[in-house]
């Protein structure tokens, strides 16, 4: 008699995801991409309580039975929350993730030091990834800038960012994060390397060690960041230009897929690029 063989085929279950800030620019892009991504199933699309559209079906095939929710009450079991809302919305999403032990991809910017500390503390209990910009190209630019700043410690640094006229925060969170990369490369803290946002009232030559920040707003620019390192007779420039905002949503989904199998900790996009996704997720 022949042998009987049993073959087990392991099928990865879709990652259960919620989008916080679902009617914003990034939220809508995420919902559209999630509708066609077999790695995920969208189970919650959260908007602010003041949103008049919260009873409408989520767009682009996310499921006719799925409507916008105004909060986290009765939320289904989730694997990861992707947040692109507001500081207040981020706080509510963070509270839910801590209570339910759900991983959090935090894309909101413009929050204060108190929220920053809450996120750092939460990373001791949940997997938490935050980024000011979810472009994988910007993540590489940040790494290159950190290395360049370390190799050229005496060169002047200027960071210029340009965005659409509707962007509220200036400088952008990405520009500030690039500035942080310069400080990391040079081993100095935020109090040592001062940012200069406006040179008009200074009336003096550039102070050594400062990092200049300039913001441009106009039209429908999706985003452009330039980091210049300058010395006498030469200049090094690192430039990233965005021509399609969908890259940010794709990057956020890539981060969420990776984060869903990670242990508690405070992660960033450089970790996503450097570390393989854990097995069994």
Secondary structure as GFF3:
##gff-version 3
##sequence-region A 1 281
A	DSSP	beta_strand	15	20	.	.	.	ID=ss1
A	DSSP	alpha_helix	25	34	.	.	.	ID=ss2
A	DSSP	beta_strand	40	46	.	.	.	ID=ss3
A	DSSP	beta_strand	80	83	.	.	.	ID=ss4
A	DSSP	alpha_helix	87	100	.	.	.	ID=ss5
A	DSSP	beta_strand	103	106	.	.	.	ID=ss6
A	DSSP	alpha_helix	113	122	.	.	.	ID=ss7
A	DSSP	beta_strand	127	130	.	.	.	ID=ss8
A	DSSP	alpha_helix	136	151	.	.	.	ID=ss9
A	DSSP	beta_strand	156	163	.	.	.	ID=ss10
A	DSSP	alpha_helix	173	186	.	.	.	ID=ss11
A	DSSP	beta_strand	195	196	.	.	.	ID=ss12
A	DSSP	beta_strand	211	217	.	.	.	ID=ss13
A	DSSP	beta_strand	224	231	.	.	.	ID=ss14
A	DSSP	beta_strand	234	241	.	.	.	ID=ss15
A	DSSP	alpha_helix	246	259	.	.	.	ID=ss16
A	DSSP	beta_strand	265	267	.	.	.	ID=ss17
A	DSSP	alpha_helix	269	274	.	.	.	ID=ss18
###
